[in-house]
Amino acid sequence: MRKDNKPTSTVGFMVIYAFFQITSGFIHPVVPTLIVLRDFHSYMFGVILAAMSMANFIFSPFWGNLCNYVSSKYIMFICSIGYIGGQLLFGYANTEASIVVARLISGTFFGGITVSSLNYIINTSNENKSVYLVAASTIQSVGFAIGYFVGGVLGEVSVITPFISQAICMVVCALLFILYCNKNDGFKQTMPKRSVFIKESNPLSVLVSAKNLISGILSVFLLCVFIACFGQTSFDQSFNYYLKDIFDLSPIYNGVIRAVSAILSLIVNSTIGIILLKKTNHNKTFVWLLGLCTLIFFSIFIFKSLLIYIIITVVSLALNALRAPMQQDIILKKVKDEDSNVLMGFYQAINAIGSMAAALTAGFTYDLWNNLPFLIGGICLLASTLLATVFLRTDKTVENI
């Protein structure tokens, strides 16, 4: 076994990280099929996403804080094993209560893997930190899409096959984390008292710490981001279940659609996205992107073919990929560099809360009318576009490009 004081390649870790991201996508294409086969209520597709997102939101600060005191390799190992347990419980759950518990467990440990992995990359990449962080972001989106496709293929065998395959691959990930990674991944502090540690790990602390940074005009834009996140999540999460419920499509269709969307998003971001970031006024471009997404969302009520539904989903995901770096850049330009981490923490928090709320809303409104979550998504995007327009006209720092 490799000695802990021997340096390891960050590139080598990125290979492990890519394997983990691919593995994490295995079960998602079969979730709608699992809900239908187990005869669960339709709203469960929203409830289980909200449960996982909530656990992730609550415990991510805990794992991030723990990285200050414990080597990341141990956290990645422990969380991988915990995640396996949650996923297997998810796959074999026969009651709605047990499936919610399974998602809470998975969300708790998945957040720990994500946080500790990024912490390891930051602390071991030295002067190439920014390069590896961009690479990690790309690996996350592309790897998940590959896993989504693989999971769709595995789902053609049986609904439980992706869960078993994921568990096996995740055991390999856990062993690679513990055997390959360096124990010395940055300076570690002495563990504080339990009360201090709990206070430091409070998930609401990031919301409180950012309150002094949020001005009137910035609050308008952050509200715009929150509503857009709500609308996008309402649409995305409903669509996967809609394909199974209305068209009775097998899991491989979900896998193919997600894979195509990810490839298109990667191409768009690396070409059009770079041009938009370098050559255009970000505020104005952001408004146009939101407006285009709004039109696309509402067009689903005009065209009733499956092909149109799929095209709308693929295009909306690509446009969402363009919006993400744009809105982050707009936010960061409103604060000093030393305050950027606090504000970005707030940004991530409101996106997490928006996703949770939207998932629950989509799940329960789907039972009232299966097109209602799509209508809510369109209305939210329209409201977000109007708020972005107000921001554009009020913001005095806009450069006319």
N, C-alpha and C positions, 0 to 999 in steps of 0.2 A: 504493500500500500504506500501511496505517495506520502511523504512527510509534510506536515502542515506548514513548516517554515519555508518550503520550497515554492518559489513563484509559479503561478499557473497562467496560461494564456487566456486573456479575455475573449479572444476569438473562439477558443475551445468552449468556454462557458456559453457563448452565444449559440453555438451548435446545440448544446443541451437545452437552452432556452427555447430555441426553435422547435425542438422535439416536444417540449412541454406544451407550447402554444398549439401545435398541431393536435396533440392528444386531447387538449381541453375542448376542442370543437366536436369531438366524436358524437356526443349524445344529442346535440341540439336539433338535428334534422328529424329525429324520431319522437321528440317530445309531443307534438300534436297527435301523432298516431298512438302513443302511449295513453294520452288522456282519453281518446276515443275508445280504445280497446278496453281500458279499465272502467269505462262508463262513468267517468268523473263529469262534474258540471263544466260547461264551457268556460265559465269565468276562472277556472283553475289555471288556465294558461297565463292569466295576468297575476293571479295570487302568488304562484310559485316564483315568477320573476321578481315580484315585489319582495318576497321573503328573502331571496338570495341577495338582492340589491341592498336590502335593509341590513342584513347581517354583515355584508361587505362594508357598508358605510360605517356601521357601529364599531367594527373590530379592526379596520385598516389602521386607524391611529394607534391602536394598541400594538399591532405588529411593527409599525413604523418606529414607535418609541422603543420597543424591545430590541430593535436593531442597534440602538445606541449602547446596549449593555451585553448583548449575546451575539456570537458570530452568526452571520446570515445563513451559512450552510446548515446549521442545526435547525433554524427556523424553516428553511425550505424543505428539509427532510421531514420534520414533524408535520408541517402543513400538508405535504404531499400525502402522507399516510392518512391524516384526518380527512382530506378531500376524497380519497378513495372510499372511505367508510360512508361518507355522505352520498356519494354517487351510486354506490351499490344499493344503499337503502332506497334511493330514488328509483332505481331500476326495478326493484322488487316490491315497491310500495303498492299495497292493495286498498288503502283508504286515503281519503283526502287529507286527513290529519297527519298521517305518516309521511306523505309526500311533501307537505309543508315543512315538517321537522327536518326531512332530508335536505331540502333546499336551504334551510337556515344553517345546517351543519356545513354544507358545501360552500356557502357564501362566506362563512366565518374563516374557513381555512384557505379558500381560493384567494381571498384578499391578502392573506399572509404570504402566500407564494409570490404574488405579484409585487408587493411592497419590498419584500426581502431580496427578490431577484434584481429589481431596479437599484436597490441600495448596494448590492454587491457589484453591479456594473459601475455605478458611480465611484465606489471606493477602490476599484481595481484597474480602472481604465486610464488613470493619470491624465496626461495632456490631451488624450483623444476622447475625453469624456463626452463632448457634444456629439461627436461622430457616432459613438456607440449608443447614445441615447436615441438618436435619429434611427439608427439601425434597429434598436430594440422596438421602437414604435412600428417600423415597417414589418419586422418579424411578427409582431403581435397580430397585425391585421391580415397579413398574407398567410401566416401559419394557421390562424384560426379558420380562415377560408378553406385552406387545404384540408384541415381536420373536418370541417363541415361537409366537404365533398366526400371524404373517406367515410364519415359517419353515415351519409346517405346511402352509400354503396353497401356498407355493413348492415344497414337497416333493412335492406332487401332480403337478407337471410332471416332475421327475426328482430323484434323490437328490443330484445335483451342483449343481442350480440354486440352492439356498440358499447354498452355499459361494461360488459366483461372485457372487451378489447381495451377499453380505456383504463380499467383497473390494472390490467397486466402492464400496459405501457407506462402508467403512472408509477408503478413499483420500480420500473427501470429508471424513470426520472429521479425518484427519491434516492435510489442507490447511486446514481451519477452525481447528484447534488452532494451527498455526504462523502463520496470517495474522491471526487475530482476537485471540488472547490477548496480554496485555501481558507484555513481557519482565521488567519490574520487578514481581515478585509477592512482594515481601518481601525482607528483608535476607539477603544471601548471604555466607557465610563464605569464607575462603581455603581452598582444597583442602589437606588435610593430607597427610602422607606416606602412601604406599601401605599400609604395615603398619598404621597407625592407622585408615585408612579401612576396611580389611578387618575389623579387630577391631570397629569400630563397626557394621559391617553383618552381624555374626554372627547368624543367625536364632535361635540357642539362648540368646543373651544375655538376651532378654526372660524366659526361663524362670528363669535364674539370678538376675536382678535382683529377681524377685518372691518369692523363697523366704523372705525375712525378714518378709514381710507376711502370709503364709498361716498362720493359727492352726489349731489342731486342728479346731474347729467349721467354720471356713471351708473347710478341706481336704475335709471331708465333703460340703459343698455343691458344691464344684468337681468332685469325683468324680461327684456326681449329675449335673451339667451335662454332663460328658464322656460318661457312659454314655447319657444321653438323646440326645445328638448322634449317638452311634454307632448307636443304635437307629433314630432318625428317618432317618438317611442310608441305612442298610441297607434300610429299607422303600422310601423314595422312589426310589432308584436302581434297585432291582429292578423296581419297578412299571412304569417306562417300557419296559424291555426285555420284561417279561412281556406287555404288551399286544400287542406285535408277535409274540413267540414263540408264545404260546398262542392268541390271538384273531386274529392276522394283520391287525391294524388298520393303516390307512395313517397317515402322519405327521400329517395334519390333526387326528386325534383327540387326539394328544399335545398339539398346539398349543391346541386348544379347552379341554381339561381344565386345562392350566396357566393359561390366560387367565382362566377362570372362578374358579380357585383364588385367583389374585392379586386379582381384583376383590372376591371374598368376604373375603379377608384384609384388604384395605384398608377395607372397610365395617366389619368386625368390630373392627379396631384403632381406628378413629376413633369408634366408638360404645361397644361393650361394653368394649373395652380401656381406654378413658379412665375409664369408671365403675369398673372393677376396680382400676385404679391409684390412684384418688382415694378410693374408698369402702370398700375391703376390706383385710384383713390380707394382705399380699403372700405371706408364707410359707405360710399356709393355702390361699390361692387357688392358689398354684403347685402344691401337693400335689394339689388337686382336678383341676387341668388335666392333670397327669401321669397321674393315675388314670383320667381319662376317655379320654385318648389310649391308655392300655394296653388298656382294654376295646374300643376301636375297632379296634386292631391285631389282637387275638385274634378279633374277630368275623368276620374274613376267612375263618377256617377253618369257620365255621358256614354262611355264605351263599356260594354258589358262582356267583352270576350276575355278569355283566359290569357291570351297572348298580350293584350293591352295591359292587363293587371301586372303581368310579369315585367313588361317593358317599363311601366311606371315605377315599380319597385327598384329595378336595377338603376334607372336614371336618378331616382330620388336619393338612393344611397350614395351615388357618385357625387351628386350636388352637395349632400351633407358632408362628404369628405372634403369638398372644397371650402365649405363654410367654417369648418372647425379651426384650421390654422388662422383664417381671416379674423374670426371673432377673438381668438386668443391674442393676436397681435394688437387689435384695437384696444383690448382691455389693458395690456401691458404698457401701452403708450400713455395711459392715464395716471401712472404711478411712478415713483422713483425706483431705481433698480433694487435698492435694499428692501423695498416693500413688495417686490414682485412675488416672492414665495408665498407670503401671507395671502395676497389677493388671488393667486392661482389656486391655493388651497380652498378658498371660498368658492371659486369658480367650479372646481371639481365637486364640492359639496352640493351646490345648488343643482348641478347636473344629475348627481346621484339621487337627490330628493325628487327632482322632476321625473326621473325614470321610474322611481318607485310609485309615485302618485299616478303617473300615466298608465303603468302596467295594471294597477288595481282598477282604475277607471275604465280602461279598455276591456278588461275581463268582465266586469259587471254590466257594462253597457252593451256588450256584444249579445248578451242574452235578450235584451230588449229589442234590438234590431242589429243584424249582423253587419250592416253598413255604418252603424252609428259611430264606432271608433274611428273610421276613416273620415266621417264628417267632422268629428271633434278635432282630428288631426289637421284638416283643412282650415277650420275656423281658427285654431291656435296659430297656424302658420300665417294666416291673414292678419291676425292681431299682432303677431310678432313683426310682420312687415310694416304695419302702421307705426308701431313703436320705434322701429329702426329708422323710419322716415322722420319722426319727431326728433330722434337723436341726431340725425344728419343735419337737420335744419337748425338745431339748437347748439350743437357742438361748434365752438368758435375756433377750434384748433385744426379743423379740416383743411387739408391742402387741396387745391383744385388741380388735379392732374388730368 
